[in-house]
Amino acid sequence: MDLLRGIGLPALLVWPAMVFNVLGAFCLWFGIRLGLMALALAAYCMVTSVFHFIPEDPWQMTIFVKNWAIAGGLLALASHPDAS
């Protein structure tokens, strides 16, 4: 939450983000609107990674790279949502 406060965003944004992540995972798991949710979650990963781009902090850079790796996998899933 300190990261959010540091850039001027309210800490209450944690709750809608958590709900979005849980609902997104639920949709991916059960195949509900798979292509759309994969795109939405990929965009979310890319946008949130901007907040973790702190080259001086190795842990934040790890999270930055992880978010882009997950976004890549989600984009691959979005390109073929009906493949099983």
ChimeraX attribute file (.defattr): number of C-alpha atoms within 10 A of each C-alpha:
attribute: neighborCount
match mode: 1-to-1
recipient: residues
	/A:1	11
	/A:2	10
	/A:3	11
	/A:4	14
	/A:5	11
	/A:6	10
	/A:7	9
	/A:8	9
	/A:9	13
	/A:10	12
	/A:11	13
	/A:12	11
	/A:13	11
	/A:14	13
	/A:15	10
	/A:16	10
	/A:17	12
	/A:18	11
	/A:19	11
	/A:20	15
	/A:21	14
	/A:22	12
	/A:23	13
	/A:24	19
	/A:25	16
	/A:26	13
	/A:27	17
	/A:28	20
	/A:29	10
	/A:30	9
	/A:31	13
	/A:32	13
	/A:33	13
	/A:34	20
	/A:35	20
	/A:36	15
	/A:37	22
	/A:38	24
	/A:39	18
	/A:40	17
	/A:41	21
	/A:42	24
	/A:43	16
	/A:44	16
	/A:45	20
	/A:46	18
	/A:47	13
	/A:48	15
	/A:49	20
	/A:50	11
	/A:51	14
	/A:52	18
	/A:53	16
	/A:54	14
	/A:55	11
	/A:56	8
	/A:57	10
	/A:58	11
	/A:59	11
	/A:60	16
	/A:61	16
	/A:62	14
	/A:63	16
	/A:64	21
	/A:65	15
	/A:66	14
	/A:67	20
	/A:68	18
	/A:69	15
	/A:70	15
	/A:71	22
	/A:72	15
	/A:73	13
	/A:74	23
	/A:75	19
	/A:76	15
	/A:77	19
	/A:78	21
	/A:79	13
	/A:80	11
	/A:81	18
	/A:82	10
	/A:83	7
	/A:84	4
